[in-house]
Amino acid sequence: MSSEEALGSTITDWLFVNSWWLLLPFIMLLVVVAFIVAFVLLLYMISPLISPKPLKLNGAHVVVTGGSSGIGKAIAMECYRQGAFITLVARDEAKLLQAKKEVEKFAINDKQVVLCISVDVSSDYHQVEVKLGPVDMLVNCAGTSISGKFEEVDVDRFKKLMEVNYLGSVYPTRAVITTMKERRMGRIMFVSSQAGQIGLFGYTAYSPSKFALRGLAESLQMEIKPYNIYVTVENKMKPLETKMISETAGVCQPEQVAKIVVRDAVQGNFNSSVGPDGYMLSALTCGMSPVTSITEGLQQIVTMGLFRTIALFYLGSFDSIVRRCMIQREQSKAADKRE
């Protein structure tokens, strides 16, 4: 073999060996990607085995507090449309009877009925306990809201909001939980608010009552999960402190919200949110809250960093709005004094 051939062979061998080193990072990347894809597919396949069995609404008894109007009535309509028997609970008997007529229009068979119970779910637990009876799904939708600066809100309003928004969900839930455990099945929904996930200007009385619901839901879910009972927290859109802040969140129709939350409750999902803002906020505030499936947990892990970055821009925008409003008020007061 000539020296030129030997040199050419040496160069070829060197290029062959070093080309593998150049390709090694790409090969390792492909292996990692393939492993991740396979792992995610495996989790996706076994997820239905871990998730709760969906509740069949056809023939089920659904109780909706605050069911005479708004989202409560829309949820009742959606459940009735799927074959459920409905009990509407609210204080105003006239509104209840009107809501009953509206819900009955969505019947899918002649066996379905809509019952009405006029009672204040926030004031008398024993009255609530006697009237509800066995329930397959309880929707806690009774609630009220006020906004205003902390020092301008009457002290009695803080107490009233806790009674209506928190105890108004505790009492009905307490009334149905025993029979649900005995039957080893059930769904409990708490209709909360995004103000129960993030504290904002003007909601010092309202937000704590909704934060309390979140704590109740998480604690209760840990207790009743072994009994095949699942809790859902629906964080509906809520107009926030000022018109300027509320413009950052979308407004959804009650019917649209009802379809989403009923689906999530039937599936046994703990978190239920509407729209991209709602999904982002639910992921950001998930903390130690339970997950219904491995897929849901993975989604929260993957998106947390990105959503936190976006949230910081939101918070900066809210702070800027509050500062601008404060400056405008001060300028207005100064102008009034000069006049």
Phi, psi and chi 1 to 4 in degrees:
 res  aa     phi    psi   chi1   chi2   chi3   chi4
   1 MET       -  131.1  179.9 -177.2  -66.6      -
   2 SER   -73.1  164.0   66.0      -      -      -
   3 SER   -64.7  -32.0   58.6      -      -      -
   4 GLU   -68.6  -40.8  -69.0 -179.4   -2.0      -
   5 GLU   -65.8  -40.2  -68.6  176.4  -14.9      -
   6 ALA   -63.8  -40.6      -      -      -      -
   7 LEU   -64.8  -43.0  178.5   60.9      -      -
   8 GLY   -62.8  -40.3      -      -      -      -
   9 SER   -65.3  -39.7  176.8      -      -      -
  10 THR   -63.7  -42.9  -58.0      -      -      -
  11 ILE   -64.2  -41.8  -66.4  173.7      -      -
  12 THR   -62.2  -44.0  -58.5      -      -      -
  13 ASP   -62.4  -40.0  -67.9  -18.2      -      -
  14 TRP   -65.4  -42.3 -177.5   86.0      -      -
  15 LEU   -66.1  -37.9  -71.4  173.2      -      -
  16 PHE   -64.1  -45.1  177.7   77.5      -      -
  17 VAL   -65.6  -46.2  171.9      -      -      -
  18 ASN   -72.6  -26.1  -77.7  -84.5      -      -
  19 SER   -64.7  -34.1   63.7      -      -      -
  20 TRP   -64.4  -39.8  -83.2  106.3      -      -
  21 TRP   -65.1  -35.5  -75.9  104.3      -      -
  22 LEU   -69.8  -35.2  -67.2  172.6      -      -
  23 LEU   -83.3  -16.6  -68.1  172.9      -      -
  24 LEU   -55.9  -45.5 -173.7   60.4      -      -
  25 PRO   -58.9  -39.4  -23.4   34.5      -      -
  26 PHE   -68.5  -38.5  -62.7  101.2      -      -
  27 ILE   -64.1  -44.1  -64.8  172.2      -      -
  28 MET   -63.0  -39.3  -68.7  179.7   64.0      -
  29 LEU   -62.6  -43.3  179.3   61.7      -      -
  30 LEU   -63.5  -38.3  -72.4  173.9      -      -
  31 VAL   -65.1  -43.7  170.9      -      -      -
  32 VAL   -63.7  -44.7  170.3      -      -      -
  33 VAL   -61.9  -43.6  170.0      -      -      -
  34 ALA   -62.4  -40.2      -      -      -      -
  35 PHE   -64.1  -43.6  176.8   78.7      -      -
  36 ILE   -63.9  -44.5  -67.7  173.5      -      -
  37 VAL   -61.2  -44.2  170.3      -      -      -
  38 ALA   -63.9  -39.8      -      -      -      -
  39 PHE   -65.0  -44.8 -177.6   66.2      -      -
  40 VAL   -64.1  -41.7  170.4      -      -      -
  41 LEU   -62.8  -39.1  -72.7  174.1      -      -
  42 LEU   -63.5  -44.5  176.7   62.9      -      -
  43 LEU   -63.4  -39.4  -68.4  178.3      -      -
  44 TYR   -63.3  -36.3 -177.4   78.0      -      -
  45 MET   -72.3  -38.4  -68.4  171.5   62.6      -
  46 ILE   -89.7  -10.1   67.6  172.5      -      -
  47 SER   -56.5  -44.2 -178.9      -      -      -
  48 PRO   -60.2  -25.8  -24.2   34.4      -      -
  49 LEU   -72.9  -24.6  -57.9  177.8      -      -
  50 ILE   -93.2  -33.3  -59.8  172.3      -      -
  51 SER   -67.3  152.0  -57.7      -      -      -
  52 PRO   -67.0  153.6   23.2  -33.5      -      -
  53 LYS   -71.2  130.0 -174.7  178.3  179.1 -179.9
  54 PRO   -59.8  144.8  -23.8   34.2      -      -
  55 LEU   -83.3  131.1  174.9   70.4      -      -
  56 LYS   -85.0  118.7  -66.6 -178.5  179.4  179.0
  57 LEU   -77.9  -23.2  -76.5  179.4      -      -
  58 ASN   -64.5  111.4 -163.7  -19.4      -      -
  59 GLY    89.8   -4.2      -      -      -      -
  60 ALA   -80.7  155.7      -      -      -      -
  61 HIS   -99.6  116.8  178.9 -153.9      -      -
  62 VAL  -114.4  124.9  178.2      -      -      -
  63 VAL  -106.0  129.4  172.8      -      -      -
  64 VAL  -122.4  111.1 -175.9      -      -      -
  65 THR   -81.9  148.6   70.4      -      -      -
  66 GLY    65.6   30.5      -      -      -      -
  67 GLY   -88.7    6.2      -      -      -      -
  68 SER   -86.5   -8.4   62.5      -      -      -
  69 SER  -161.0  170.9   61.5      -      -      -
  70 GLY    58.5 -141.2      -      -      -      -
  71 ILE   -65.6  -34.9  -69.1  178.3      -      -
  72 GLY   -58.4  -46.6      -      -      -      -
  73 LYS   -65.7  -39.6 -176.7  172.3   69.2  174.9
  74 ALA   -64.1  -38.6      -      -      -      -
  75 ILE   -65.6  -41.7  -69.9  173.7      -      -
  76 ALA   -59.9  -42.6      -      -      -      -
  77 MET   -62.3  -43.7  -69.9  175.7  175.4      -
  78 GLU   -64.1  -42.1 -179.5   61.4   26.8      -
  79 CYS   -67.4  -40.0  -68.0      -      -      -
  80 TYR   -65.3  -35.9 -155.9   64.2      -      -
  81 ARG   -63.5  -23.9 -171.4 -176.6  -75.0  113.5
  82 GLN   -99.2   11.1  -64.0 -173.3   34.8      -
  83 GLY    98.3    9.6      -      -      -      -
  84 ALA   -81.3  157.9      -      -      -      -
  85 PHE   -92.3  133.6  -67.1   76.5      -      -
  86 ILE  -116.2  137.7  -56.5  -64.9      -      -
  87 THR  -119.9  116.8  -62.7      -      -      -
  88 LEU   -92.8  132.6  -59.1  174.3      -      -
  89 VAL  -124.3  126.9 -178.9      -      -      -
  90 ALA  -165.6  174.6      -      -      -      -
  91 ARG   -86.4  -40.4  -69.9  176.8  -63.3  178.2
  92 ASP   -82.4  109.3 -167.9  -42.0      -      -
  93 GLU   -65.8  -36.1 -167.5  166.4   -7.3      -
  94 ALA   -64.8  -43.7      -      -      -      -
  95 LYS   -65.5  -36.3  -75.3 -174.7  177.0 -179.0
  96 LEU   -61.2  -46.1  -85.5  173.0      -      -
  97 LEU   -64.4  -36.9  -66.4  174.7      -      -
  98 GLN   -67.9  -42.4  178.5   59.0   36.8      -
  99 ALA   -64.1  -37.7      -      -      -      -
 100 LYS   -57.5  -45.4  171.0 -177.8  165.2   70.7
 101 LYS   -62.8  -39.6  -66.6  177.7 -178.2  178.3
 102 GLU   -69.3  -40.5  -65.7  179.1   37.7      -
 103 VAL   -67.1  -39.8  173.3      -      -      -
 104 GLU   -61.5  -20.0  -73.6  175.8  -25.5      -
 105 LYS   -66.3  -17.8  -64.7  176.7 -178.0  178.1
 106 PHE  -101.0   17.4  -64.8   91.9      -      -
 107 ALA   -63.6  143.8      -      -      -      -
 108 ILE  -112.3   -7.2   62.6  171.2      -      -
 109 ASN  -152.9  164.6   61.8   66.4      -      -
 110 ASP   -83.1    0.8   55.4    3.7      -      -
 111 LYS   -89.7  -18.1  -65.1 -179.0 -179.9  179.8
 112 GLN   -69.4  144.6  -71.7  177.1  -93.1      -
 113 VAL  -136.1  155.3  -65.1      -      -      -
 114 VAL  -122.1  119.5  179.7      -      -      -
 115 LEU  -103.6  153.8  -58.9  177.1      -      -
 116 CYS  -124.3  135.6  -64.4      -      -      -
 117 ILE  -128.0  118.2  -62.0  177.5      -      -
 118 SER   -93.2  106.2  178.6      -      -      -
 119 VAL  -158.0  149.0   64.0      -      -      -
 120 ASP   -90.7  104.9 -176.2   -7.4      -      -
 121 VAL   -70.3   -9.3  -66.8      -      -      -
 122 SER   -98.5   -5.0   67.0      -      -      -
 123 SER  -113.1  -33.2   62.6      -      -      -
 124 ASP  -137.5  100.5 -170.2  -13.5      -      -
 125 TYR   -64.0  -42.2  164.9   67.7      -      -
 126 HIS   -64.2  -34.9  -63.6  -68.7      -      -
 127 GLN   -68.2  -39.6 -170.0  177.6   10.5      -
 128 VAL   -65.5  -43.0  174.1      -      -      -
 129 GLU   -60.2  -42.0 -177.5 -177.8   31.5      -
 130 VAL   -68.6  -35.9  169.9      -      -      -
 131 LYS   -86.8  -21.0  -68.4 -168.0  172.8 -174.8
 132 LEU   -81.5  -48.4  -69.9 -173.3      -      -
 133 GLY    73.2 -168.5      -      -      -      -
 134 PRO   -62.7  135.9  -20.5   32.8      -      -
 135 VAL  -137.4  137.4  176.1      -      -      -
 136 ASP   -88.3  -39.7  -65.6  -59.5      -      -
 137 MET  -140.6  128.0 -174.9  164.1   81.8      -
 138 LEU  -109.4  128.0  170.2   66.2      -      -
 139 VAL  -113.0  109.3 -179.5      -      -      -
 140 ASN   -88.1   98.3  -69.8  -66.5      -      -
 141 CYS  -118.0   -5.3 -155.4      -      -      -
 142 ALA   -66.9  132.4      -      -      -      -
 143 GLY  -177.5  166.8      -      -      -      -
 144 THR  -147.2  166.5 -173.7      -      -      -
 145 SER  -146.3  143.8  170.0      -      -      -
 146 ILE  -138.2  157.0   62.1  168.8      -      -
 147 SER  -134.1  151.8   62.5      -      -      -
 148 GLY   162.7  163.2      -      -      -      -
 149 LYS   -64.3  147.9  -69.3 -176.6 -179.6  178.1
 150 PHE   -50.2  -48.1  179.4   70.7      -      -
 151 GLU   -77.6  -10.9   68.6  -84.6   14.1      -
 152 GLU   -97.3  -12.2  -65.8  175.6   -4.4      -
 153 VAL   -82.0  128.7  177.0      -      -      -
 154 ASP   -61.0  139.2 -170.7   82.3      -      -
 155 VAL   -57.6  -38.0  172.6      -      -      -
 156 ASP   -63.4  -25.0  -69.5  -23.1      -      -
 157 ARG   -69.3  -31.8  -61.2  -63.6  -69.6  167.1
 158 PHE   -61.9  -45.3  -74.8   87.6      -      -
 159 LYS   -64.3  -43.4  179.9 -179.0  178.0 -177.8
 160 LYS   -63.2  -42.4 -176.4   62.9  176.4  177.1
 161 LEU   -65.2  -38.7  -77.3  179.3      -      -
 162 MET   -65.8  -36.8  -73.4  -58.7  -64.7      -
 163 GLU   -65.4  -47.8  -71.8  175.8  -14.7      -
 164 VAL   -75.2  -51.5  175.4      -      -      -
 165 ASN   -78.1  -31.9  -66.4  -16.5      -      -
 166 TYR  -101.3  -61.8  178.5   63.6      -      -
 167 LEU   -64.9  -27.7  -66.4  178.9      -      -
 168 GLY   -65.5  -15.0      -      -      -      -
 169 SER  -103.1  -31.0  -67.0      -      -      -
 170 VAL   -63.4  -48.5  169.8      -      -      -
 171 TYR   -61.2  -51.8  -68.4  163.7      -      -
 172 PRO   -61.7  -38.6  -22.4   34.0      -      -
 173 THR   -64.2  -44.0  -57.4      -      -      -
 174 ARG   -61.9  -32.4 -178.1   68.0  174.3   76.3
 175 ALA   -72.6  -27.3      -      -      -      -
 176 VAL  -105.6  -12.9  -55.1      -      -      -
 177 ILE   -66.2  -35.7 -158.3   68.8      -      -
 178 THR   -64.3  -47.5  -59.4      -      -      -
 179 THR   -68.3  -32.5   54.2      -      -      -
 180 MET   -62.9  -42.1  -79.2 -171.9  175.6      -
 181 LYS   -64.4  -41.5  -79.3 -173.4  172.5 -177.6
 182 GLU   -62.4  -37.8  -69.3  172.2   -6.8      -
 183 ARG   -86.6  -10.3  -61.4  166.6   66.2 -159.6
 184 ARG    53.3   48.5  -68.0 -172.4  175.9  -86.5
 185 MET  -167.7  152.9   62.2  169.1  -66.7      -
 186 GLY   154.3  162.7      -      -      -      -
 187 ARG  -133.9  138.2  -63.5  -70.9 -171.4  -88.2
 188 ILE  -128.3  122.4  -61.7  171.9      -      -
 189 MET  -113.0  133.1 -176.8 -166.5  -58.8      -
 190 PHE  -110.8  114.8  -63.8  101.3      -      -
 191 VAL   -84.2  107.1  176.1      -      -      -
 192 SER  -104.8 -136.7 -177.1      -      -      -
 193 SER  -165.1  157.6  164.9      -      -      -
 194 GLN   -64.6  -20.0  -70.7 -175.3   -5.2      -
 195 ALA   -72.3   -7.4      -      -      -      -
 196 GLY   -94.9    2.9      -      -      -      -
 197 GLN  -114.3  -27.0  -64.1  173.8  -70.7      -
 198 ILE  -143.5  130.4  176.2  174.0      -      -
 199 GLY   -81.5  130.0      -      -      -      -
 200 LEU  -131.7  158.4  -72.6  169.7      -      -
 201 PHE   -49.0  130.4 -173.2  107.3      -      -
 202 GLY    91.9   -6.4      -      -      -      -
 203 TYR  -119.9   36.4  -79.4   92.7      -      -
 204 THR   -67.9  -22.0   51.3      -      -      -
 205 ALA   -93.8  -37.9      -      -      -      -
 206 TYR   -79.1  -48.1  177.0   70.3      -      -
 207 SER   -57.4  -46.0  -77.5      -      -      -
 208 PRO   -58.1  -35.5  -26.6   36.4      -      -
 209 SER   -67.0  -30.1   66.5      -      -      -
 210 LYS   -84.3  -33.1  -67.9  -60.7 -175.2  177.2
 211 PHE   -61.6  -37.4  -91.3   88.0      -      -
 212 ALA   -61.1  -38.2      -      -      -      -
 213 LEU   -61.8  -39.1  -87.7 -175.1      -      -
 214 ARG   -63.6  -44.1  176.4   62.8  177.5 -106.7
 215 GLY   -63.1  -40.9      -      -      -      -
 216 LEU   -61.3  -45.7  169.5   64.8      -      -
 217 ALA   -62.6  -44.7      -      -      -      -
 218 GLU   -65.2  -44.4  -69.5 -170.8    9.7      -
 219 SER   -65.2  -43.7  -58.2      -      -      -
 220 LEU   -65.1  -40.3 -176.1   62.3      -      -
 221 GLN   -60.0  -38.7  178.5   64.2   95.2      -
 222 MET   -64.5  -34.9 -168.9  174.1  -69.4      -
 223 GLU   -73.0  -41.6  -73.1 -172.9   20.7      -
 224 ILE  -102.2   -5.3   62.1  179.9      -      -
 225 LYS   -57.8  -40.0 -173.1  175.8 -179.6  179.3
 226 PRO   -62.3  -16.4  -23.3   34.6      -      -
 227 TYR   -95.9   12.5  -64.3   89.2      -      -
 228 ASN    63.4   34.5 -167.3   35.0      -      -
 229 ILE  -114.2  131.3  -54.7  169.8      -      -
 230 TYR  -125.0  142.2  -70.3   87.4      -      -
 231 VAL  -104.8  140.5  173.8      -      -      -
 232 THR  -125.9  132.3  -62.1      -      -      -
 233 VAL  -110.5  116.2 -179.6      -      -      -
 234 GLU   -98.8  114.9 -165.4  -79.5  -50.5      -
 235 ASN   -96.6   79.0  -59.4  -61.9      -      -
 236 LYS   -70.9  157.5   64.6 -174.0  176.9   69.9
 237 MET   -62.4  142.6  -60.9  -72.8 -174.5      -
 238 LYS  -141.7  133.3 -165.9   74.5  178.8  178.9
 239 PRO   -58.2  127.4  -23.1   33.9      -      -
 240 LEU   -98.4  171.2  -58.8  174.8      -      -
 241 GLU   -29.4  -51.7 -171.7  -89.9  -42.9      -
 242 THR  -123.8  165.4   63.7      -      -      -
 243 LYS   -60.8  -32.0  -69.3 -178.9  179.2  179.0
 244 MET   -67.3  -41.4  -64.0  173.5   69.7      -
 245 ILE   -72.5  -40.8  -70.2 -178.6      -      -
 246 SER   -65.1  -21.5   66.1      -      -      -
 247 GLU   -67.9  -18.0  -73.8  171.2   -2.4      -
 248 THR   -78.5  -12.3   64.2      -      -      -
 249 ALA  -116.2  139.7      -      -      -      -
 250 GLY   -72.4  162.6      -      -      -      -
 251 VAL  -116.5  125.1  177.8      -      -      -
 252 CYS  -111.1  148.5  -62.6      -      -      -
 253 GLN   -72.5  147.2  -64.7  -59.7  -43.8      -
 254 PRO   -54.6  -37.6  -27.2   35.1      -      -
 255 GLU   -64.4  -39.5  -66.0   76.3   15.1      -
 256 GLN   -66.6  -43.7  179.0 -173.7   -2.8      -
 257 VAL   -61.3  -43.4  175.4      -      -      -
 258 ALA   -58.9  -44.2      -      -      -      -
 259 LYS   -59.7  -42.2  -73.4 -178.2 -179.9  -65.5
 260 ILE   -70.1  -46.9  -65.7  171.6      -      -
 261 VAL   -71.7  -34.7  -59.4      -      -      -
 262 VAL   -65.3  -42.5  169.3      -      -      -
 263 ARG   -59.2  -45.9  179.4 -160.2   64.2 -159.5
 264 ASP   -66.3  -39.5  -72.3  -28.0      -      -
 265 ALA   -65.5  -42.7      -      -      -      -
 266 VAL   -61.6  -39.3  165.3      -      -      -
 267 GLN   -74.9  -15.6  -65.5  -66.7  -26.8      -
 268 GLY    84.9   17.6      -      -      -      -
 269 ASN   -69.9  137.1  -63.2  -26.1      -      -
 270 PHE   -74.0  -46.7 -177.5   80.1      -      -
 271 ASN   -96.1  136.6  -77.7  -57.0      -      -
 272 SER  -134.7  125.9  179.1      -      -      -
 273 SER  -139.4  159.1   56.6      -      -      -
 274 VAL  -121.6  127.7  179.8      -      -      -
 275 GLY    81.2  166.4      -      -      -      -
 276 PRO   -63.6  -38.1   19.2  -30.2      -      -
 277 ASP   -62.9  -42.6  -73.2  -16.8      -      -
 278 GLY   -65.1  -40.8      -      -      -      -
 279 TYR   -64.1  -44.3  176.0   77.7      -      -
 280 MET   -62.4  -44.4 -178.2 -178.3   72.7      -
 281 LEU   -66.8  -37.2 -162.5   53.5      -      -
 282 SER   -64.6  -39.9  -68.6      -      -      -
 283 ALA   -67.3  -40.5      -      -      -      -
 284 LEU   -67.5  -34.1  -80.1  170.7      -      -
 285 THR  -102.8   15.0   58.8      -      -      -
 286 CYS   -64.6  -38.6   61.4      -      -      -
 287 GLY    48.9 -120.7      -      -      -      -
 288 MET   -99.2   17.2  -69.4  -70.0  -71.1      -
 289 SER   -68.8  150.5   63.9      -      -      -
 290 PRO   -68.9  154.1   23.4  -31.8      -      -
 291 VAL  -115.0  148.0  -67.0      -      -      -
 292 THR   -88.9  -25.0  -47.9      -      -      -
 293 SER  -145.5  159.2   67.2      -      -      -
 294 ILE   -65.1  -35.7  -62.8  174.9      -      -
 295 THR   -58.8  -43.6  -54.0      -      -      -
 296 GLU   -60.7  -43.2 -179.5 -173.7    1.1      -
 297 GLY   -61.9  -42.3      -      -      -      -
 298 LEU   -63.5  -41.1  -77.4  173.6      -      -
 299 GLN   -60.7  -41.4  -71.5  173.7  -13.5      -
 300 GLN   -65.7  -40.8  -68.6  170.2   -8.4      -
 301 ILE   -63.6  -46.2  -67.5  169.7      -      -
 302 VAL   -68.1  -37.7  170.9      -      -      -
 303 THR   -92.5   -8.4   57.5      -      -      -
 304 MET   -56.8  -48.3 -177.6   66.7   73.6      -
 305 GLY   -62.2  -45.8      -      -      -      -
 306 LEU   -63.2  -46.2  173.1   63.3      -      -
 307 PHE   -65.3  -35.2  -74.0  168.8      -      -
 308 ARG   -64.6  -38.9  177.6   57.0  178.1  167.5
 309 THR   -62.6  -45.6  -57.1      -      -      -
 310 ILE   -63.0  -39.9  -62.8  172.7      -      -
 311 ALA   -63.0  -34.3      -      -      -      -
 312 LEU   -63.1  -36.1  -69.2  174.8      -      -
 313 PHE   -67.4  -39.8  -75.2   98.9      -      -
 314 TYR   -59.8  -48.6  -90.7   91.5      -      -
 315 LEU   -62.6  -40.1  -68.5  172.1      -      -
 316 GLY   -62.4  -38.9      -      -      -      -
 317 SER   -64.9  -42.4  173.4      -      -      -
 318 PHE   -62.5  -44.0  -66.8  161.4      -      -
 319 ASP   -61.7  -38.9  -71.7  -21.3      -      -
 320 SER   -64.7  -40.3  175.9      -      -      -
 321 ILE   -62.7  -45.4  -69.7  170.3      -      -
 322 VAL   -62.8  -42.3  171.8      -      -      -
 323 ARG   -63.9  -42.5  -78.1 -165.5  -61.9  -90.4
 324 ARG   -63.8  -41.0  -70.8 -156.0  -53.4  -89.7
 325 CYS   -64.2  -39.8  -69.5      -      -      -
 326 MET   -62.7  -44.2 -177.6 -170.3   68.1      -
 327 ILE   -63.9  -41.4  -67.6  171.2      -      -
 328 GLN   -63.0  -40.0  -70.9  174.9    2.9      -
 329 ARG   -65.0  -43.5  -69.3 -167.7 -169.7   96.9
 330 GLU   -64.0  -40.7  -69.3  178.3  -12.3      -
 331 GLN   -65.4  -38.5  -69.5  175.2  -16.4      -
 332 SER   -65.2  -42.0  178.8      -      -      -
 333 LYS   -64.5  -41.2  -72.6 -179.7 -179.3  178.0
 334 ALA   -63.5  -40.4      -      -      -      -
 335 ALA   -65.9  -38.0      -      -      -      -
 336 ASP   -64.3  -38.3  -68.0  -20.4      -      -
 337 LYS   -66.4  -38.7  -72.3  179.8  179.9  179.2
 338 ARG   -66.4  -32.8  -74.5 -164.4  -63.8  -90.9
 339 GLU   -74.2      -  -67.2  176.0   -2.1      -
